[in-house]
Amino acid sequence: MTKGLVGGKYKPLSPDAVGRMHEKALKILEQIGIRVELPEAIDVFASSAAAVDKEAGMVKIPPKMVETHLETAPSKVTLFGRKGGHELELENFKVHMGTGGAALHVIDPESGELRDGKLRDIADLAKIVEEMKNIHFYIRPCTARDLPEKDLGLNEFFASLANTNKHVMGNAYSVEEVGRITDMAALIAGGKKQLQQTPFISFMVGWMKSPLTFERTRTSVLMEIVRNNMPVALSSAPMAGSTAPVTMAGTLCQLHAEELAGIVFTQLINPGARVLYGGIPAIADMRDLSFKAGGVEFGLMNAAISQLATYIDVPNYCSAGVTEASVPSFQAMYEKTFSISQCALAGSNYIHHAAGVLDSIKTVDYGQMVIDNEIIGMALKMLQGIKVNEDTLAFDEIEQAGPGGSFMEFKHTIDYMRTEYLESDLTSKYLNKKRDTVDEFSYIDLLESSRNRALEIIKKPQEPKLPDRIIKKIEDKFEIA
């Protein structure tokens, strides 16, 4: 299924609710304010119309100031791949789906055993994404636990770029790492100016420590990204019942205030900075305060992000495809299907976590990524809808066949039979067994088939994604694992 299909058909918030939420968020920023832990960030706000109390580290932002800086934030952000054909136009209700997460564990595709994530996994999972037609971008789904933290960001980006031509988004863990990652990408692009014009990498930063606090270290990383003129998703993830009000409306209202503050901040540093409204509203399980990933309300709130971002005319980044299931299972299927479909139909622009993650984003499974590619394809097919024109209405064919006739040999049938209906790559090729009883099929067949498909991809010879001369330059300049 193609990327950039238009959603907006599903609206969990009424227009009145969106307007009220925006007004209440402006009131939060003006009357309650935000805490800013980084002195340099306080100075940025102090140079503006904000009311700043440096001693308390508090900033209050008047509504007029928010409106002024929303005008400079781009309403369209285009992200690129290493090769043409992978452009992502983030605007209005255009939908794109991809991976995401920082899972600690991976289910090994050969042994089926749970183990720590490795840099090799980031490379291999990128190869799978390259082959999956319904997965449009790559965010490393797991953390490379075989590397020290100081080497993580650079190596995760390199392992990703070396194995997929699709757009790569990732983390930088320090200000210095922002520079190293950007310099490495500039070597690949042929210069920093070319990289900024056609960015095939972007960043996400969880700068916001909910409720309403700019965290010191992550805010400094955000500032460096914006100064380097690179696209960035402002990731704010308040959890209803613990770091946000227990009600969905209250959580979304607080999150909207946090995002508005982040957008204003980036525009103060670099007017026109390419930012994504990165709301990821979550839910706390009130029994133990753990992340409740599988609830239908998770999809409801993340779908609402599209409406809030569209209201202020800024592209959005949200989350779908998460599940509480710790292994691929029917529970994983139905929990993933709901949130993926909700966010797709809502018209979310950049939906991450949509493929591969399990156990509330603590685990990644190779086969699950292949299965999720199928779920995403079905959700996108819903967006595509039914094409109605003179040719598809097929009056001439109905007339020619007549009562009791057949359409099997018509050119019209041949013309449309491969495009009108979504054909599953997984089920048609790997699960086409003829079954006479229900007992002849189990979920294990699907799991084995999906993992076999993943292994087939990662073991086959790959076309090099980066030229040898570029790899050598990178290896000469940086510490590449």
N, C-alpha and C positions, 0 to 999 in steps of 0.2 A: 504494500500500500504506500502511496506517495506521502511525503511529508508536507506540512503546511496546509492540510485540509482545514476548513473553517468550521469551528464549533459555535458555541453561544446559544445552543438550543436548550440547554439545561441551566436554570437560574434558581439556586436555592435561596437567594435573597431577592426580595421585591425591590423595585427602584426606590421606593420610599425608605426601605431598610438600609440600603446602601448610602443614601443621602444622610440619614440620621447617624449612621455609624461614622461617616466622614466628619460630620460636625462635632460629634462627641470626641473623636480622636484629636481634632484641632483644639478642643477645650482641654484635653489632657495635656497637650504640649504647652498650652498657654498658662494654665493654672497649676498643674502638678509639676510639669517639667521632666527632664531626664538628668540622670547622674552621669558624669563623664569622668572616667578614672585617669585618662591620659592628659597631662598638662598641655601638651602641644595641641591636642584637639580642643581643649578649653579655649586656647588662644585663637583658634580658627573661628569659633563661635563669638568670641569677644570682639572680633573685628567686624561683626555684622550687627544687625538690628536686634539680636537676641538679648535677653536679660540674663546676665552671667554673674553668678556668685562663685568666684574662684576659690575662696576659702572652703566653701561647702562642696565645691565641684558640681554645682547645679546649674542647669541651663533651661530657660523658658523661652519658647519660640512662639511669637505672635502669628496669628493666621495669615496676615498679609505677607509675612516673610515666607511662609510655606508656599503660598500662591506664586510669589515671585520666582522662587527657585524651581518649582514644578514646571514653569514655562521653559527653562533651559534644559531640563532632562529630556532626552530624545524619546519620541513616541514610537520609534522603530529602531531596533538594534539588529544588525545582520551579523551573524557568525558564520565563519567559513570553515571548509575542510582543507586538507592538504592538497586535494585535487578538486577540480570543478565537479559540479553535480551534488555537492554536499552542503550547499549554502542553506542556512536556516534564517528565514525572515521572521523575526519575532515582532509581531504587531497585532493589534485588534484581537481577533479570536483564532488566529492561525495556530495549529496544534503540532507539537513535536514531542516525541517520546525518547527517553534514553535511560541509561543506567545511573547508578549513584550509590553513595554510602561509603562507610569506612569500616566495614565488617572486620572483626578480629579473626574470624574463623572461615574456613573453606571446607566443603565436603569434597574430598578428593574424587575426581571423575572415574578413576580406575579402581581404587580400593573401596570407595564408599565410606571411608573413615573420616571423622572430623579432625581437622588439624589447623594449625596457625596459617594465616594468609602469608604468601611469599611474593617477592617481586616477580617471580616466574608466573604466578597466577595473573598478575596485572597484565603482563604481556599476552598470555594465552587467552584471557577473557576479551582483550582487545581484538584478537584474531576472530573470535566468535562474533563480536559486534560488527566487524567488517563484513561478515557474511550474512548477517540478519537484516533482511530488507525493511523490517518494520521498526528497527531501533536506529534512531537518527543521529545520536551523538554518544560520546563515551565519557563518563566520569568513572575513575577507577572504583570498582565496587568494594574492594577490600584494602586493608592496610598491609604494607610489606613489613611484617614483623621480624624479618631476617635482616633488617637494616637499622642503624642508629637513627634517631629522629633528625639529626642535623642533615642527613643525606636523603631523607624521605621524599620531599616535594620534587626536587630535581629529577631523581631517579624514577619516580612514579610518572612524571610527565614524559620522560624519555622513553620508558618502556611502552607507554601508550602510543606516542607518536611514531615509534618504530614499527607498530603493528596494526595501525588503522589509519585510513585516510580521512575518517570522519572527524568532526569537530571534537576537540578534547578540552574539557573543563576540569580544574583541579584546585587543590589547596597549596598555599605557601605557608610555611610554619614560622617564618621570621621575615623581618624587613630585608635582610641580606638575601634570603632565598628568592624573594620577588625579583631582585636584580639578576640573580643567576638563571632563573627560569626564563625570564624575558630575554636575556642575552642569548641563551641557548636557542630559543625559538627564532630570534632575529637571525642567527647563523643559518637556520633552515630556510627562513623566508627570503634571505638575501639582503637583510638590513632592517633596522628598527622601524624605519618609516613604512616599508612595505608590510611589515608585521602589523603595525597599527592600522593600516588601510584595509587589510584583509586578514583580520585576526583568526587564525586557526586554533588558537588557544584562548581560554578565558579563565577567570578565577571565581571562586565562591568564598565568601568570608562570613563566618558566624561572629560578627563584631558585637552583636547585641546579646547581653546577658539579661534575659528577662527576669523580672519586669523592669523595663525602661532604663537600662544601664549600658553605656558604652564601655566594654571591657578593654582594659589597658593594652595588652599585647596585640589582640586581634584588631583593634582600632588603628594601631600603628601600621600593621600590615595593610589594612584597607587604604590608608592614606598613601602608602607607597604604590599600590596598584593604580590608584586614581592618578597620581602624579606621572606614572608611566603611560597613561592614556590607554589602558587596557580595559576591556569589558569586565564587569564584575556583578555577580549576583549577591545581593544583600540578604544573607541568610539569617532570618529571625525565627526561632522555634519555641514560642511559649507553650507550656503544657497546661491545659485546662485542669484546674483543681490543685496545682502546685505552684507554678510560676505565672499563672494567669487565672482570672476568675473561672469558676467551675462551669459557668454557662458558655455555650458556643458563641453567643452574641458578644459577651464580655471579652472572651479570648480574642475574637476577631477585631474588636474595637481597640484593645490594647496593642495587638499586633500591627494594626493599621497606623497607630500613632508611632510605633517603633520604626516602621518602614518610612513614614514621612520624615521622621527625624534623620534617618540615614540618607535619604535622597537629598534633603537640604544640605547635609554635611558634605556629601560628595560634590554637589554643585558649587558650594562655597570654595572648595579646593580647586576644582577644574570645571568651570561652566561648560555644559554640554557633555560631561562625563557619561559614558554609556553604562547605565545601571539597569539591573533587573530587580523589580519588586519581588523579593525572595521570601515570601511568607510561607512558613511550614507549620501551621497550627497542629498541635498534637494533643493527646488526651492522657491524663494520669489515671491509672487504675487505682481507685480510692481504697482498695483493700491493702495494697502494699506500695503505692506511689510509683510503680513501674510504668513504662511506656506501653499504653494500650494501642497496639498497632492495627488490630484487625477490625475494629468497630466501624460500622457504616458511617458514623459521624466523622471519622477521619476523612473519608472521601467528601462528605458534605462540606466540611470547613475548607478543605483544599480546593474544592470546586469554587467556593465563594471567593477565594483569592483572585480568580480571574475577573470577577465583577468589580472588586475593590480596586484592582490595578487598572482596569479599563476605565473606571470612573475618573481616575487622575491621569489617564492617557500615558501610562508607562508599561512596557512589557513585563510579563511576570514569569516567575520560576516557582514551582510548587512540587508537591510530592504525591505519588500514587504507587500502587503495586506492593505495598508493604503488608506483612502478615505476621501473626503471632505463631504460626506453625513453625516448628523447628526443623522439619524435613519436608520435602515435596510431598504433598498430600491433597486430598480433596478439600480440606480446610484452607490450604494455601490457594487453591484454585478459586474458590468462591470469594475469599476475602480480597484477593488481588483483582479479580474481575470487576467487583463493585467499584473500587476506587479508581481504577484505570478508566473504566467507562464513564464514571461521574466527571472526572477531570477532563477527559477528551470531549465529552458532550458540552461541558461548560466553556470550552474554548481556551483552556490553559495553554500558554505559549511554549513553556520549557518544562516538561514533566519528568523529573528525575526519580530514581529508585524504581522505575517501572519494570525493570527486568533483573532477575537473578537473586534478589535478596530474600532471606528467610529470618525467622526468629527475632522479630522486631529490629531488623537491620544489623543483627550481630553475626549472621552467617550468610555465605554465598554458595550457591550450588550451580555448577556448570549446566546440568540438564535443565534446571529450573529456568535458566536464561533462555534456552531454546524453546521451552514451553511458553514462557512469557511473551516471546516474539509472536507466537500464535494468538495469544490473548489480545495483544496490542493490535495485531492485524484486524481482528474482529471488531475491536472498538473503532478503529479507523474506518472500517467498512461502514459502520453505522453513520459516521460523519459524512461519508461519501453520498449516502442516500441512494435514491432510485432515479436514474436518468430518464427523463421523459421528453421525447421529441417525436417527429413524424416517423422516423426510422424505428425507434424502439417500441412505439405503439403497434407497429407491425400489422397494420390493417391489410396491406396487399398480401402478406403471407397468410393471414387468416382467411382472406377471400380465396386465395389460390388453393389452400388445403381443403377448405369447405368442411361441412359437417362430416365427422368420422374420418377426416384425413390425417396425414402425418407431416411433421415438420422436420423429420430427421435429415433429409437430403437437401434442404434449402441452403443456398449460399448465406442467407441471413443467419441461420443457425451456426454455420461454420465461422462466420465473421465474429460472432459474439460469444461462442461457447467457452473461450479461454479468458475472456475479460469481464463478463457479466457477473461471475460468481467467484468468490474468494476461494482459492485452492490452498489447502494446508500443505506446506512443505513437509511437516513432520508426519501427519497422519497418512497422507497419500503415499509417501515413499517408505515409511518405516513401520506403519501400523495398518497395512492393507490386508491383514489376514482375514480370510473368510471364516466367520464364526457361526456355529449352529446353536450354541447355548451361551448363556451369560457366563457360565463357569469357565469358558475357554479364554476369557479375557480378564485381566486384573490390572490394577493401577501399576503394578510392577512392570508390565509390558511397556507402558508409557514412559516410566522413569528410565528403564534400561534403554529404550529407543532414543530418548532425548540425550542421555549421556553418551550413547554411541555416536550420535550426530555431532555432539560437541567434540568428542575425541577425534572423529574423522576430520573435522576442521583444523584442530590444532596440530595434528600429525602430518597433514599433507604439506608438500612444498609450498612456500609462500613467496609471492612476488615481493621484492624488497620495497619497503615504504619510504626509506631514506637512502640517498646515494651513499656509497662507501666513502667518498671524499668528505661528505658532511659528517658522517659518523666519526671519521678520524679527527676532524677538527673539534668536534664536541668532546671526544675522549681525551684529546690533547689538552683541552682547556678546563674540563670539569672532572670531578670524581664520579665516574659512572660505574655502577656496580655490574 
